[in-house]
């Protein structure tokens, strides 16, 4: 059995590869409902920030940060061509008409800045417990989407035909820019 530090160092690339794969999914098919087998329509979009990292080989790294609502992703796709991968991405997930915004980090899978759909804020203290439960339920929905996407990614990544299909599809997408 691997100790935690060894396992972390051995597999820390998976989170960043996962985020790069999510960007690929977004650019090639915004509707991810079929991957999640959901009864609801689920779409993903890149939000207002993406951070990429490229290991330059001489123990130095290059970080590319793209931020802003109208920011173009051309610099990010150029970085992908040079071997960078996504280490942090801001996403907008729409589940039917509900919109969620959050940032996810590849190294730790930390989700930060989660904004769930608006709930009816009541000034009545008796209804406060219901509001907290509703927020918890909405938060759970987005974690379920992320978990299911990660399991789908891992299934594809560990399949026999990953190098011929999945990886080659991602490489073709990167080269198409």
C-alpha positions in Angstrom: 0.0 0.0 0.0 1.3 3.4 -0.9 1.7 6.0 1.7 -0.3 9.3 1.2 2.7 11.4 0.1 3.9 8.8 -2.5 0.4 8.3 -3.9 -0.1 12.1 -4.1 3.1 12.6 -6.0 2.4 9.7 -8.3 -1.1 10.6 -9.2 -1.3 14.4 -8.8 -1.4 14.8 -12.6 -4.9 13.2 -12.8 -6.7 16.3 -11.5 -5.0 18.6 -14.0 -5.6 16.1 -16.8 -9.2 15.9 -15.7 -9.7 19.7 -15.9 -8.0 19.7 -19.4 -10.4 17.0 -20.4 -13.4 19.0 -19.1 -12.3 22.0 -21.3 -12.1 19.6 -24.2 -15.7 18.4 -23.4 -16.9 22.0 -23.2 -15.4 22.9 -26.5 -16.6 19.8 -28.3 -20.0 19.2 -26.7 -21.5 21.6 -24.2 -24.4 19.3 -23.4 -22.9 16.7 -21.0 -26.2 15.1 -20.1 -25.4 11.8 -21.9 -22.2 11.4 -19.9 -24.0 11.8 -16.6 -27.1 9.8 -17.5 -29.2 12.5 -16.0 -32.9 13.2 -16.4 -32.1 16.9 -16.5 -30.3 18.8 -19.2 -26.8 19.6 -18.0 -24.4 22.0 -19.8 -21.0 23.3 -18.9 -19.2 26.5 -20.0 -15.8 28.0 -19.2 -16.5 30.9 -16.8 -14.3 33.9 -16.4 -11.0 32.4 -15.4 -8.7 29.5 -16.4 -5.1 28.9 -15.2 -2.7 26.6 -17.1 0.7 25.4 -16.1 3.6 24.2 -18.3 6.5 22.3 -16.8 9.6 23.5 -18.7 11.8 20.6 -17.8 14.5 22.5 -15.9 12.4 22.4 -12.7 10.8 25.7 -13.7 7.1 26.1 -14.5 5.2 28.6 -16.6 1.8 29.7 -15.4 -0.7 31.2 -17.8 -3.7 33.0 -16.2 -6.7 34.1 -18.3 -9.3 36.1 -16.4 -12.2 38.3 -17.4 -15.7 38.0 -18.7 -14.7 38.7 -22.3 -11.3 37.2 -22.2 -10.3 35.1 -25.2 -8.9 31.6 -24.7 -6.3 31.9 -27.6 -3.4 32.2 -25.2 -4.7 29.1 -23.3 -4.9 27.0 -26.5 -1.4 28.1 -27.5 -0.2 27.0 -24.1 -2.0 23.6 -24.6 -0.1 23.2 -27.8 3.2 23.7 -25.9 2.3 21.0 -23.4 0.5 22.9 -20.7 -2.5 21.6 -18.8 -5.3 23.2 -16.9 -4.7 23.5 -13.2 -7.7 25.6 -12.3 -10.9 26.5 -14.1 -13.9 28.6 -13.4 -17.1 26.8 -14.7 -20.7 27.6 -15.3 -22.9 24.6 -15.0 -26.5 24.8 -16.0 -28.9 22.1 -14.8 -32.1 22.8 -16.6 -32.7 26.5 -15.9 -30.6 26.6 -12.7 -27.1 28.2 -13.0 -24.1 27.3 -10.8 -20.8 29.1 -10.9 -17.6 27.8 -9.2 -13.9 27.3 -9.5 -12.2 23.9 -9.3 -8.5 23.2 -8.7 -7.0 20.2 -10.3 -4.4 19.4 -7.7 -6.8 19.1 -4.8 -10.3 19.1 -6.4 -11.2 22.0 -4.1 -14.3 23.7 -5.3 -14.3 27.4 -4.3 -16.7 30.3 -4.9 -19.7 28.1 -5.4 -22.7 30.2 -6.4 -25.9 28.2 -6.4 -29.2 29.4 -8.0 -31.0 32.0 -6.0 -33.3 30.8 -3.3 -36.2 32.6 -1.8 -34.7 34.5 1.1 -37.2 34.8 3.9 -36.9 36.9 7.0 -39.0 34.4 8.9 -36.7 32.5 11.3 -39.0 29.4 11.2 -38.1 29.0 7.5 -34.3 29.4 8.0 -33.8 25.7 8.4 -35.5 25.0 5.1 -33.4 27.5 3.4 -30.2 26.0 4.7 -31.4 22.5 3.6 -32.2 23.9 0.2 -28.7 25.4 -0.2 -27.2 22.1 0.9 -29.3 20.2 -1.7 -28.3 22.6 -4.5 -24.6 22.3 -3.5 -24.9 18.5 -3.5 -26.2 18.6 -7.1 -23.1 20.3 -8.4 -20.8 17.9 -6.5 -22.7 15.0 -8.0 -22.1 16.3 -11.5 -18.3 16.8 -10.8 -18.0 13.3 -9.2 -19.9 11.7 -12.1 -17.7 13.5 -14.7 -14.6 12.4 -12.8 -15.7 8.8 -12.8 -16.5 9.0 -16.5 -13.0 10.4 -17.1 -11.3 7.7 -15.1 -13.3 5.0 -16.9 -12.1 6.4 -20.3 -8.6 7.1 -19.0 -8.1 3.5 -17.9 -9.8 1.9 -20.8 -7.9 -0.2 -23.4 -8.5 2.2 -26.2 -7.6 5.5 -24.3 -4.5 6.1 -26.5 -6.3 5.5 -29.8 -9.5 7.3 -29.0 -9.8 9.5 -25.9 -6.2 10.8 -25.9 -6.1 11.2 -29.6 -9.4 13.1 -29.7 -8.0 15.6 -27.1 -4.8 15.9 -29.1 -6.7 16.5 -32.3 -8.8 19.2 -30.5 -5.7 21.0 -29.3 -4.1 20.9 -32.8 -7.3 22.2 -34.4 -6.7 25.7 -32.9 
